[in-house]
Amino acid sequence: MNLKLSIIILNWNGWQDTIECLESVFQNNHPNYNVIVVDNDSNDESVQKIKEYCNGKIKIKSTFFRYDPNNKPLEILETEPDNNFQRKKIVESSSPTLFLIKNNKNEGFAEGNNIGIRYALNNLNPDYILLLNNDTVVDKEFLVQMLKISENNDKIGITGPKIYYYDEPNRIWFAKGKISWKFCRGLNTGHNEIDVGQHDHVTEVEYVSGCAFLIKKKWLTK
């Protein structure tokens, strides 16, 4: 499966979380992807620390994986925010590559991710875009499995994984999204449950958490 992905990670004064997230992403088993880190005008050392991580100068310590020095240095390209939808020149780079976008102000969660989406659509020509929170750590198979599910059904536009608490990796943070139209709010089915396989089946849901949000490009470009 040679589908190309752009993974968008938003950072604001959280480089410690971001580089642990990046290390887990760069160890995933799907080969064809690039990563876009959008920095929302951090006032700490985020940009410099992310660069140091890419150059192999910061070794990640995590309870979820072993640090891999063999894929460093990572190719990193700094770029400006892409604030329009005009078609740009496709950027040729090896896979994986980290694109670092430095916003000149804090654009917030939605627009920060939109800037990353616009850059990916205009310059990188992905088949899918994944929005991923920077305070997450991903399983090596997460992209392979979500792509397999999405590609098996042309009607699927958005796919999301089961998400666990970082400090309690057997306790569910998000499983299935349902909307209560009576109370006008989202309901997280499975929240706070101990995982014993009760939500392992693939099912249609009413919303997917923005924490990890995989969408086919065609639904963004129609």
Sequence and secondary structure as in RCSB ss.txt:
>XXXX:A:sequence
MNLKLSIIILNWNGWQDTIECLESVFQNNHPNYNVIVVDNDSNDESVQKIKEYCNGKIKIKSTFFRYDPNNKPLE
ILETEPDNNFQRKKIVESSSPTLFLIKNNKNEGFAEGNNIGIRYALNNLNPDYILLLNNDTVVDKEFLVQMLKIS
ENNDKIGITGPKIYYYDEPNRIWFAKGKISWKFCRGLNTGHNEIDVGQHDHVTEVEYVSGCAFLIKKKWLTK
>XXXX:A:secstr
    EEEEEEESS HHHHHHHHHHHTTSS  SEEEEEEE   SSSHHHHHHHHHTT S    SS    GGG S E
EEEE    S          SSEEEEEE SS  HHHHHHHHHHHHHHHHT  SEEEEE TT    TTHHHHHHHHH
HT TT  EE   EE SS TTBEEESEEEEETTTTEEEEETTT B SSTT S    SB  TTEEEEETHHHH 
